[in-house]
Amino acid sequence: MPPYTSAELRQRWRPEVMRVAPHTPVRLSDYATDYTGDFAKKEAAEILSMGIERLALYQDRLYAQNRYALLIIFQALDAAGKDGTIKHVMSGINPQGCQVFSFKVPSAEELDHDYLWRYAKSLPERGRIGIFNRSYYEEVLVVRVHPELLEHQQLPPECRTGDIWSQRFAEINHFEQYLSQNGIVILKFFLHVSKAVQKKRFLERIDDPAKNWKFSLGDVQERAHWDDYQTAYEGVLSHTSTPWAPWHIIPADHKWFTRLAVAAFIYEKLESLQLHYPTLSSDQQQILGEARATLLKEPEA
């Protein structure tokens, strides 16, 4: 990310400590929530600002080339900073080429379909960036922590036998491989926040009138299941980080570093695609030349 080369940045923010190797057992206690690399807050903000400009250029090429689509998935516990990260990192992107979907409690119509249906119909078109603020991974996270939610999915009895979670891990891996083989590039981010910082942010939402709207009693109720969610996330990260759709565990105690790290991973991925504007054929160039000549012949207004 300018003004540094990708190699220089990589040495400083060490992406390898955040990237989950395929099919590797994960213990979240091994991943720091307060890691900030070799950066100070002010410098990180300056680099992020310049990087956002570069991301806008890559997004423009992605849109023009119309060959790839980029799907960015954000998962996290409450107050980890998903909304703010999306807002800051994607602030320079052309809205025509980017869509954000926030998936809430499934509707009656959605529950009448398979659990991937509502996500599949929201996938980005070629040339566009699609952002999932939560995703189909909720089906092996919140549903695993609250297995009673399976009752609402109206599954036949034979579809609930055996290890349904391992089955869903395999289904998701196959789904993402299918997407990858059809030109949809996938980036997955788990924003890893500590329990202490989550508590601090909840209290800020309660004590600051401007943030009251962000708070829900359900947030505190879900916090009571902290250990269960840690276990569920470890299962997801261990079984669904693949060569075609790896997971990235992003430290989330310091929002300024979270945003920088996410932007750097997106930048690195877009850079690797070698995006370029379409090259015109000789016939198309001739048409442009004729159009230019026609315009130049027009009398001045």
C-alpha positions as CSV (number, residue, x, y, z in Angstrom):
1,M,0.0,0.0,0.0
2,P,1.7,3.3,-1.1
3,P,4.0,5.0,-0.2
4,Y,5.5,1.7,0.8
5,T,5.9,-1.3,-1.4
6,S,3.8,-4.4,-0.5
7,A,7.0,-6.2,0.6
8,E,8.0,-3.4,3.0
9,L,4.5,-3.3,4.5
10,R,4.4,-7.1,4.8
11,Q,7.5,-7.0,6.9
12,R,5.9,-4.5,9.3
13,W,2.4,-5.8,9.7
14,R,3.3,-9.5,9.3
15,P,0.2,-10.9,7.7
16,E,1.4,-14.5,8.4
17,V,0.4,-14.0,12.1
18,M,-3.2,-13.3,11.1
19,R,-3.7,-15.8,8.2
20,V,-5.0,-19.2,9.1
21,A,-3.2,-22.0,7.3
22,P,-5.6,-24.4,5.5
23,H,-7.1,-27.1,7.8
24,T,-5.0,-26.1,10.8
25,P,-6.4,-26.5,14.3
26,V,-7.0,-23.0,15.8
27,R,-7.0,-21.9,19.4
28,L,-8.0,-18.3,19.7
29,S,-6.0,-17.9,22.8
30,D,-2.9,-18.2,20.5
31,Y,-3.9,-15.0,18.6
32,A,-3.4,-11.6,20.2
33,T,-6.4,-9.2,20.2
34,D,-4.2,-6.2,20.7
35,Y,-1.5,-6.7,18.1
36,T,-0.6,-3.6,16.1
37,G,2.4,-4.6,14.1
38,D,5.2,-2.2,13.7
39,F,2.9,0.8,13.5
40,A,1.9,3.9,15.5
41,K,-1.7,5.1,15.3
42,K,-0.9,8.3,13.4
43,E,1.2,6.6,10.8
44,A,-1.3,3.9,10.3
45,A,-4.0,6.5,9.6
46,E,-1.8,8.1,7.0
47,I,-1.1,4.8,5.3
48,L,-4.7,3.8,5.3
49,S,-5.7,7.1,3.7
50,M,-3.3,6.6,0.9
51,G,-4.2,3.0,0.6
52,I,-7.9,3.8,0.2
53,E,-7.1,5.9,-2.8
54,R,-5.2,2.9,-4.3
55,L,-8.1,0.6,-3.5
56,A,-10.4,2.9,-5.5
57,L,-8.1,2.5,-8.5
58,Y,-8.1,-1.2,-8.3
59,Q,-11.9,-1.3,-7.8
60,D,-12.3,0.8,-11.0
61,R,-10.1,-1.7,-12.9
62,L,-12.1,-4.6,-11.4
63,Y,-15.3,-3.0,-12.6
64,A,-14.0,-2.2,-16.1
65,Q,-12.4,-5.6,-16.6
66,N,-15.6,-7.4,-15.6
67,R,-14.0,-10.7,-15.1
68,Y,-13.6,-11.3,-11.3
69,A,-15.9,-10.5,-8.4
70,L,-14.6,-10.0,-4.9
71,L,-16.6,-11.3,-1.9
72,I,-15.5,-10.0,1.5
73,I,-16.9,-11.7,4.6
74,F,-16.8,-10.2,8.0
75,Q,-17.5,-12.3,11.1
76,A,-17.1,-11.1,14.7
77,L,-18.6,-11.0,18.1
78,D,-20.6,-7.9,19.0
79,A,-18.7,-4.6,19.3
80,A,-15.7,-5.9,17.4
81,G,-15.9,-3.1,14.9
82,K,-17.3,-4.6,11.7
83,D,-19.5,-1.7,10.7
84,G,-16.7,0.9,11.4
85,T,-14.2,-1.2,9.5
86,I,-16.4,-1.5,6.4
87,K,-17.2,2.3,6.6
88,H,-13.6,3.4,6.8
89,V,-11.9,0.9,4.5
90,M,-14.5,1.1,1.7
91,S,-15.0,4.9,2.0
92,G,-13.3,5.6,-1.3
93,I,-15.0,2.9,-3.3
94,N,-17.4,3.8,-6.1
95,P,-20.9,2.9,-4.8
96,Q,-21.8,1.5,-8.2
97,G,-19.2,-1.2,-7.9
98,C,-19.8,-2.2,-4.3
99,Q,-22.7,-3.7,-2.3
100,V,-23.0,-4.4,1.5
101,F,-25.4,-6.9,2.9
102,S,-26.1,-7.2,6.6
103,F,-27.9,-10.5,7.3
104,K,-30.3,-10.4,10.2
105,V,-32.7,-13.1,11.6
106,P,-34.0,-15.2,8.7
107,S,-37.4,-14.4,7.4
108,A,-40.2,-17.0,7.0
109,E,-39.4,-17.1,3.2
110,E,-35.7,-17.6,3.8
111,L,-36.4,-20.4,6.3
112,D,-38.4,-22.2,3.6
113,H,-35.2,-22.5,1.6
114,D,-31.8,-24.2,2.3
115,Y,-29.6,-22.3,4.6
116,L,-27.3,-21.0,1.8
117,W,-30.1,-19.7,-0.4
118,R,-30.3,-16.1,0.9
119,Y,-26.6,-15.7,0.7
120,A,-26.2,-17.2,-2.7
121,K,-28.8,-14.7,-4.2
122,S,-26.8,-11.8,-2.7
123,L,-23.4,-12.7,-4.3
124,P,-21.6,-9.9,-6.2
125,E,-21.8,-9.7,-10.0
126,R,-18.6,-9.8,-12.0
127,G,-16.7,-6.6,-11.7
128,R,-18.1,-5.8,-8.3
129,I,-17.2,-6.1,-4.6
130,G,-19.8,-7.7,-2.3
131,I,-19.5,-7.4,1.4
132,F,-21.2,-9.7,3.8
133,N,-21.6,-8.2,7.3
134,R,-22.1,-11.6,8.9
135,S,-22.8,-14.5,6.5
136,Y,-23.7,-18.1,6.1
137,Y,-21.1,-18.8,8.9
138,E,-23.9,-17.8,11.3
139,E,-25.3,-21.2,10.5
140,V,-22.3,-22.9,12.3
141,L,-21.9,-20.2,14.9
142,V,-25.1,-18.7,16.4
143,V,-27.1,-21.8,15.5
144,R,-24.4,-24.0,17.0
145,V,-24.4,-22.0,20.3
146,H,-28.3,-22.0,20.2
147,P,-29.1,-25.4,18.6
148,E,-32.8,-24.8,19.2
149,L,-32.7,-22.5,16.2
150,L,-32.5,-25.6,14.0
151,E,-36.1,-26.2,14.8
152,H,-37.1,-23.1,12.8
153,Q,-35.2,-24.4,9.7
154,Q,-37.8,-27.2,9.2
155,L,-35.3,-29.8,8.3
156,P,-36.5,-33.4,7.7
157,P,-35.4,-35.7,10.6
158,E,-32.9,-37.6,8.4
159,C,-31.1,-34.2,7.7
160,R,-30.4,-33.8,11.4
161,T,-28.7,-37.0,12.1
162,G,-25.0,-37.4,12.6
163,D,-22.6,-34.5,13.0
164,I,-24.5,-31.7,11.3
165,W,-21.7,-29.2,12.0
166,S,-19.0,-31.2,10.2
167,Q,-21.5,-31.7,7.4
168,R,-22.1,-27.9,7.1
169,F,-18.3,-27.2,7.2
170,A,-17.9,-29.5,4.2
171,E,-20.9,-28.0,2.4
172,I,-19.5,-24.4,2.9
173,N,-16.1,-25.5,1.7
174,H,-17.5,-27.0,-1.4
175,F,-19.7,-23.9,-2.0
176,E,-16.7,-21.6,-1.7
177,Q,-14.6,-23.7,-3.9
178,Y,-17.4,-23.6,-6.5
179,L,-17.5,-19.8,-6.2
180,S,-13.7,-19.6,-6.5
181,Q,-13.7,-21.8,-9.6
182,N,-16.2,-19.4,-11.2
183,G,-14.2,-16.2,-10.7
184,I,-15.5,-15.1,-7.3
185,V,-12.5,-14.3,-5.1
186,I,-13.2,-14.7,-1.4
187,L,-11.6,-12.9,1.5
188,K,-12.7,-13.8,5.1
189,F,-12.1,-11.8,8.2
190,F,-12.7,-12.7,11.8
191,L,-12.3,-9.5,13.9
192,H,-10.9,-10.9,17.2
193,V,-11.8,-8.7,20.1
194,S,-11.1,-9.4,23.8
195,K,-13.8,-9.8,26.4
196,A,-12.5,-6.7,28.3
197,V,-12.6,-4.5,25.3
198,Q,-16.1,-5.7,24.3
199,K,-17.3,-4.8,27.8
200,K,-15.7,-1.3,27.5
201,R,-17.4,-0.7,24.2
202,F,-20.8,-1.9,25.5
203,L,-20.5,0.6,28.4
204,E,-19.6,3.4,25.9
205,R,-22.8,2.6,24.0
206,I,-24.8,2.8,27.2
207,D,-23.2,5.9,28.6
208,D,-23.0,8.0,25.4
209,P,-26.4,9.2,24.1
210,A,-25.0,9.4,20.6
211,K,-24.3,5.6,20.8
212,N,-27.4,4.4,22.6
213,W,-28.9,3.3,19.3
214,K,-26.1,0.8,18.8
215,F,-26.8,-1.0,22.0
216,S,-29.2,-4.0,22.3
217,L,-30.0,-6.0,25.5
218,G,-29.4,-9.1,23.3
219,D,-25.7,-8.1,23.1
220,V,-25.2,-8.6,26.8
221,Q,-27.3,-11.8,26.8
222,E,-25.1,-13.2,24.0
223,R,-22.0,-12.2,26.0
224,A,-23.0,-14.7,28.6
225,H,-22.2,-17.4,25.9
226,W,-18.7,-16.0,25.4
227,D,-16.9,-19.4,25.9
228,D,-19.4,-21.2,23.7
229,Y,-18.8,-18.7,20.9
230,Q,-15.0,-19.0,21.3
231,T,-15.4,-22.7,20.8
232,A,-17.7,-22.3,17.8
233,Y,-15.4,-19.9,16.1
234,E,-12.4,-22.2,16.7
235,G,-14.4,-24.9,14.9
236,V,-15.1,-22.6,12.0
237,L,-11.6,-21.3,11.6
238,S,-10.1,-24.8,12.0
239,H,-12.3,-26.5,9.4
240,T,-13.1,-23.8,6.8
241,S,-9.8,-22.1,6.1
242,T,-8.9,-23.4,2.7
243,P,-6.5,-22.6,-0.1
244,W,-9.3,-20.9,-2.1
245,A,-10.9,-19.1,0.9
246,P,-8.5,-18.6,3.8
247,W,-9.5,-17.0,7.1
248,H,-7.7,-14.0,8.5
249,I,-7.9,-13.4,12.3
250,I,-7.7,-9.6,12.6
251,P,-6.8,-8.2,16.1
252,A,-9.7,-5.9,17.0
253,D,-8.9,-4.2,20.3
254,H,-7.4,-1.2,18.4
255,K,-9.8,-0.1,15.7
256,W,-7.1,1.8,13.8
257,F,-5.0,-1.3,13.3
258,T,-8.0,-3.4,12.4
259,R,-8.9,-1.1,9.6
260,L,-5.3,-0.9,8.3
261,A,-4.9,-4.7,8.4
262,V,-8.2,-5.4,6.6
263,A,-7.3,-2.7,3.9
264,A,-3.9,-4.2,3.4
265,F,-5.3,-7.7,2.9
266,I,-7.8,-6.4,0.4
267,Y,-5.1,-4.4,-1.4
268,E,-2.8,-7.4,-1.5
269,K,-5.5,-9.6,-3.0
270,L,-6.6,-7.1,-5.7
271,E,-3.0,-6.4,-6.6
272,S,-2.4,-10.2,-7.1
273,L,-5.2,-10.3,-9.7
274,Q,-3.2,-8.1,-12.1
275,L,-6.3,-6.1,-13.0
276,H,-6.2,-3.8,-16.0
277,Y,-8.5,-1.8,-18.2
278,P,-9.8,-3.6,-21.3
279,T,-7.7,-3.3,-24.4
280,L,-9.6,-2.3,-27.6
281,S,-9.3,-4.1,-30.8
282,S,-8.1,-2.4,-34.0
283,D,-11.8,-2.2,-35.2
284,Q,-12.8,-0.6,-31.9
285,Q,-9.9,1.9,-32.1
286,Q,-10.9,2.8,-35.6
287,I,-14.5,3.5,-34.4
288,L,-13.1,5.7,-31.6
289,G,-11.0,7.6,-34.2
290,E,-14.0,8.2,-36.4
291,A,-16.1,9.4,-33.4
292,R,-13.3,11.8,-32.4
293,A,-13.1,13.2,-36.0
294,T,-16.9,13.6,-36.1
295,L,-16.8,15.5,-32.7
296,L,-14.0,17.8,-33.9
297,K,-16.0,18.8,-37.0
298,E,-18.8,20.1,-35.0
299,P,-19.0,23.9,-34.9
300,E,-18.1,25.5,-31.6
301,A,-21.1,26.3,-29.4
